[in-house]
Amino acid sequence: MGMVFGKITVATPKFEVLQSTADYEIRQYSPSVAAEVTYDPAQLKGNKDGGFSILANYIGALGNPRNTTAEKIAMTAPVITKAEKIDMTAPVVTKEKGGMVTMQFILPEKYKTVAETPTPVDERVVIKAEGERKYGVVGFSGVANEVVVKEKVEKLTKDLERDGYKVAGEFVLARYNPPWTLPAFRTNEVMIPVE
């Protein structure tokens, strides 16, 4: 877990690149199972990674796994965050705006259904099936702050619409490195669902 220099050494979800342009990739992701937590960032009192530690505890990344079978679950990348039901024009992770944020870990491929997945001890952790999904994706390094992400989302939306894609929901932010990775070595992606 000591990835200060950002080499991604953990499993990442399977996808197929349907189209690649200078501006973005269109990716089709296979079905998967995710563990997620939804929280109000305003209630975390400066602990920006509140959602992260709840999920990390569930899989056992920080000690004993907080699930009913005490099964250690491998960490994967990326960590997904999505702001709940906020306007596309609003800043992304709406720190002060009082929007709820959902953070997701995509679980390793061996978990095919919710039923096969260890049950969380912490009821804030929800296990859900993610079906096959298609995204327009753009990658960037550095810190994924609100300003940067907002810019990426707006440009990607314009590029996708210009090329005839129909945006089919809220964007998500995918971060591939732990919070302590040096910014220059971080890999981030903005992902917008398309039809």
NORNOR-V804737 format. One record per run of one state. SS is the DSSP state (a for helix, b for strand, c for the rest). FROM is the first residue (numbers start at 1). LEN is the number of residues. If there is no record, write none. Layout:
BEGIN
[[SS FROM LEN] [SS FROM LEN]]
END
This chain:
BEGIN
[[c 1 10] [b 11 2] [c 13 2] [b 15 6] [c 21 4] [b 25 5] [c 30 2] [b 32 9] [a 41 4] [c 45 5] [a 50 10] [c 60 7] [b 67 1] [c 68 8] [b 76 2] [c 78 1] [b 79 5] [c 84 16] [b 100 7] [c 107 13] [b 120 1] [c 121 5] [b 126 5] [c 131 2] [b 133 9] [c 142 4] [a 146 17] [c 163 4] [b 167 9] [c 176 7] [a 183 3] [c 186 1] [b 187 8] [c 195 1]]
END
